[in-house]
Amino acid sequence: MKLLRYGEVGRERPGMVDSSGNIRDLGNIVDDIGGEVLTRSGLSGLRTVDVESLARVNESVRIGPCVAGVGKIIGVGRNYADHAAESGNEVPKEPVIFFKATSAIVGPDDDVLLPPGSEKTDWEIELGVVIGDEARYVSQESALNHVAGYCIVNDVSERSFQLERCGQWVKGKSCDTFAPIGPWLVTIDEVKDPQNLAMWLDVGKHRYQDGSTSAMVYGISYLVSYLSQFMTLQPGDLICTGTPPGVGLGQHPPVYLKDGDVMTLGIQGLGRQRQVVRAL
């Protein structure tokens, strides 16, 4: 299934994409795409719905963040060897983990806002893993049983806030609009091999990132299991699994986002995003 949320900011309704690519309204079936709806039992219930009987939604509607009520966004740093190298770092012996504020979440085509004082705002396409069933101390072998599905995340990052302002990375990761997610949450049964998905990101007409999830250092099963040793993963939690090479920081000289830039990005089978960059 391809699940989504659509409508005005803060008033999104749950939806589903039918076999022809049309949006169908799920508002009479579930309250939203989040919480218990994302568990195995919740998703099983949605699979019994006659999609063609649902009201069709105008195709010009705004698409919102594909998951509601995200409890935490967990980022994984330096999880692609080439990206670690372009950032001047070695591949870590264990996953580098950071948090990103949930207030940064926006829809896949909403504007990205440059915060006051921004000098080095950068792009990062990432595969997002959405937790379904609660995960606590789970094995790598059973980890995917706790995953509801996958989505695109643009882990927008202000590098001067992240790397030059002391403290943890969270300051450069959490500005408003720095977490576009969606357009869809694609359930795990529709993604045959999440470790072999092409991914790309353009700024304007230039392709900066052109990679594959096959190049992850630590794969999805490992990450879910690993994280569950340190914290309980709850329905709707979002894991951002790292970015391939080609970020602005890694260019020679570095290239950063400016007012009016347009980012387009996509992951095989998960749709695409488009964001216009605006200065506050």
C-alpha positions in Angstrom: 0.0 0.0 0.0 1.0 3.6 -0.6 -0.4 5.6 2.3 -0.4 9.4 2.5 -1.9 12.5 4.1 -3.3 15.3 2.2 -4.9 18.8 2.7 -4.1 22.1 4.4 -1.2 22.3 6.9 -2.5 21.0 10.2 -5.7 19.7 8.7 -4.4 16.8 6.7 -6.7 13.7 6.1 -5.5 10.1 5.6 -5.4 8.7 2.1 -4.3 5.8 0.0 -3.1 5.6 -3.6 -5.1 3.3 -5.8 -3.7 1.1 -8.6 -4.1 3.9 -11.2 -2.2 6.4 -9.0 -5.3 8.3 -7.8 -5.6 9.5 -4.2 -8.5 7.9 -2.3 -9.8 9.3 1.0 -9.4 7.1 4.1 -11.0 9.5 6.6 -14.0 7.3 7.2 -11.8 4.3 7.8 -9.1 5.6 10.1 -8.5 8.9 11.9 -4.9 9.4 10.5 -1.8 7.6 9.3 0.0 7.1 12.6 0.0 5.2 15.9 -1.8 1.9 16.0 -2.7 2.2 12.3 1.0 1.5 11.5 1.1 -1.8 13.4 0.9 -5.1 11.7 -2.7 -5.5 12.8 -3.6 -1.9 11.8 -2.1 -2.3 8.3 -3.8 -5.7 7.9 -7.1 -4.0 8.5 -6.4 -1.4 5.8 -5.5 -4.2 3.3 -9.1 -5.4 3.5 -10.5 -2.0 2.4 -12.1 -1.9 -1.1 -10.0 1.0 -2.4 -12.2 1.6 -5.5 -15.2 2.3 -3.2 -13.4 5.2 -1.5 -14.0 8.8 -2.5 -11.4 10.0 -5.1 -9.5 13.1 -4.1 -8.7 16.1 -6.4 -5.2 15.4 -7.8 -4.1 19.1 -7.3 -4.4 18.8 -3.5 -1.4 19.5 -1.3 0.4 16.4 0.0 1.3 16.5 3.6 3.9 14.6 5.7 3.1 10.9 5.2 3.1 10.0 8.9 1.2 11.8 11.7 2.3 12.1 15.3 6.0 11.1 14.8 7.4 10.6 18.3 11.1 10.9 17.4 13.3 11.3 14.3 16.5 9.3 14.7 19.3 10.2 12.3 22.2 7.9 11.3 25.4 9.8 10.3 28.1 8.7 8.0 26.3 5.5 6.9 27.6 5.6 3.3 31.4 5.3 3.1 31.7 7.7 0.2 29.7 10.4 2.0 31.9 9.9 5.1 35.0 10.4 2.9 33.6 13.5 1.2 32.9 15.0 4.7 36.5 14.2 5.8 35.6 11.4 8.1 36.2 7.6 8.4 33.4 5.0 8.5 32.4 4.7 12.2 32.9 1.5 14.1 29.3 1.8 15.3 26.4 3.8 13.9 26.6 7.5 14.6 23.2 8.5 16.0 21.6 11.9 16.4 18.1 13.3 16.8 16.2 15.7 14.7 13.3 17.7 16.1 9.8 16.6 15.0 8.9 20.3 14.6 11.0 20.2 11.4 8.6 17.9 9.6 6.8 19.3 6.5 5.2 17.9 3.4 7.3 16.6 0.5 6.6 19.6 -1.7 6.4 22.4 1.0 9.0 25.2 0.9 12.3 24.8 2.8 13.0 28.0 4.8 16.5 29.2 5.3 16.7 30.2 9.0 18.1 33.6 10.0 21.9 33.5 10.1 22.0 30.5 7.8 25.3 30.4 5.8 25.6 26.7 4.9 22.2 25.0 4.5 22.7 21.7 2.7 20.6 18.8 1.2 20.7 15.1 2.0 18.4 12.5 0.4 17.7 9.6 2.7 15.6 6.4 3.0 13.3 6.8 5.9 12.2 3.7 7.9 8.9 4.1 9.7 8.4 1.9 12.8 5.1 -0.1 13.0 5.1 -2.5 16.0 7.0 -1.4 19.1 10.6 -2.6 19.1 12.6 -3.1 22.3 15.8 -5.3 22.4 14.9 -7.0 19.1 17.2 -9.2 17.1 18.5 -8.3 13.7 16.7 -11.4 12.4 13.3 -10.1 13.6 13.9 -6.4 13.1 11.9 -6.0 9.9 8.8 -7.4 11.7 8.7 -4.0 13.5 8.9 -1.9 10.3 5.7 -0.5 8.8 7.2 0.9 5.6 9.5 3.3 3.9 9.5 6.9 2.7 11.7 9.6 1.3 13.3 12.1 3.7 15.3 15.2 2.8 17.5 15.6 5.9 18.1 19.3 5.3 21.1 20.4 7.4 22.6 23.8 8.3 26.3 22.9 8.4 27.5 26.0 10.3 24.9 25.3 13.0 25.8 21.6 13.0 29.5 21.7 12.9 30.8 25.1 14.0 28.5 26.2 16.8 29.6 23.6 19.4 27.6 20.8 21.0 25.6 18.2 19.2 24.4 18.0 15.5 20.8 18.5 16.5 21.1 22.3 16.2 21.9 22.1 12.5 19.3 19.4 11.8 16.1 20.8 13.5 15.2 24.1 12.0 11.6 24.5 10.8 11.0 22.8 7.4 14.2 20.8 7.6 12.5 17.4 7.4 10.3 17.0 4.3 8.9 13.5 4.4 6.8 11.6 1.8 4.9 11.7 -0.5 4.0 8.2 0.5 4.5 5.7 3.2 5.1 2.6 1.2 4.3 -0.5 3.3 7.1 -3.1 3.7 5.3 -5.7 1.6 5.6 -3.5 -1.5 9.3 -2.9 -1.2 11.0 -6.2 -2.3 14.5 -5.1 -1.4 14.9 -1.9 0.5 18.7 -2.4 0.3 18.7 -2.0 -3.4 16.9 1.2 -4.2 18.2 3.9 -6.5 18.1 7.4 -5.1 18.9 10.9 -6.5 18.7 14.6 -5.7 19.0 17.6 -8.0 19.4 21.3 -7.2 18.1 23.2 -10.2 19.2 21.2 -13.3 22.3 19.8 -11.6 22.3 16.2 -10.3 24.4 16.2 -7.1 23.4 12.9 -5.5 23.0 9.7 -7.5 23.3 6.6 -5.3 21.7 3.5 -4.0 20.7 2.1 -0.6 22.9 -0.9 -1.4 25.9 1.2 -0.4 24.8 1.6 3.3 27.4 0.6 5.8 24.8 -0.5 8.3 21.6 -1.9 6.8 18.1 -1.5 7.9 17.8 -4.7 10.0 21.0 -3.9 11.8 19.9 -0.3 12.5 16.5 -1.2 13.9 18.0 -3.9 16.1 20.9 -1.6 17.2 18.7 1.3 18.1 16.2 -0.9 20.0 19.1 -1.7 22.4 19.2 1.9 23.5 15.6 3.1 23.3 12.1 1.8 22.6 11.1 2.3 19.0 7.4 3.1 18.9 4.8 3.2 16.1 5.5 6.2 13.8 9.1 6.7 14.9 11.2 7.6 11.9 14.8 6.5 11.2 16.7 8.4 8.7 19.3 5.9 7.4 22.0 8.2 6.0 22.8 9.9 2.7 25.0 8.9 -0.3 27.8 11.2 -1.5 27.1 14.5 -3.3 26.0 16.8 -0.5 26.9 20.5 -0.8 29.5 20.2 1.9 31.4 17.7 -0.3 31.7 19.9 -3.4 34.9 21.7 -4.4 34.3 24.4 -3.4 31.3 23.7 -1.2 27.9 24.6 -2.6 25.0 25.6 -0.3 21.3 26.4 -0.8 20.2 29.9 -1.5 16.9 31.7 -1.9 15.0 30.5 -5.0 16.8 27.2 -5.4 14.6 24.2 -6.3 15.4 20.7 -5.0 13.9 17.7 -6.6 14.7 14.2 -5.3 13.4 10.7 -5.4 13.9 7.0 -4.4 12.9 4.1 -6.6 9.3 3.0 -5.8 8.8 5.7 -3.1 7.9 8.7 -5.3 9.6 12.1 -5.5 9.7 15.4 -3.7 10.1 19.0 -4.8 11.0 21.9 -2.6 11.6 25.6 -3.3 14.1 27.2 -1.0 13.0 30.5 0.6 14.9 32.9 2.8 13.2 34.1 6.0 
